[in-house]
């Protein structure tokens, strides 16, 4: 997709290298999927992303990226939260942790949207092709993966696979893309987030 829209190539590479969304585990439970499979897969992918994310970004964007800043960001945004989650596990009430998480996520999205408002609200020639690409990446991929997975592993496992194929940690993508490059490179993540929310609505309504 980055080769189709070269202006956002960096943003697509960061998106491709990022781990899945943490929300996949509760979403799997809501959609009656294989929660255990989603949980252990997510843990493995986040641990692997500590190495894979900077490696993928560096391979494709070596000339544009400062390796020290990239590694620092990955350690701060992936490894540190994993460590802190173990330290504070059980010490913060679930309802409080949800409020803190939602506030932090809102601040990230609000900041990135504010910096890209001219593209979102005015530049339809950018918004339309990006929306088509993100629809394909989110909806089409999810439907294809879920259909194939249902035939091979059954419905519960298929829900997990569909979510993993379509949901990325968009907050992480926005922070890393904007800190390494520019706020505009985070625009694909913003559009993807909208389609991800629409996908969840469709899956809950059993339209997909």
Secondary structure, DSSP 8 states (H G I E B T S, - for coil): -TTTSGGGHHHHHHHHHS-B-TTHHHHHHHTT--HHHHHHHHHHHHHHHHHHHHHHHHHHHTTT--HHHHHHHHIIIIIHHHHHHHHSTTTS-HHHHHHHHHHHHHHHHHHHHHHTHHHHHT-HHHHHHHHHHHHIIIIIHHHHHHHHHHHHH-HHHHHHHHHHHH-B-HHHHHHHHHHHT-GGGGHHHHHHHHHHHHHHHHHHTT--
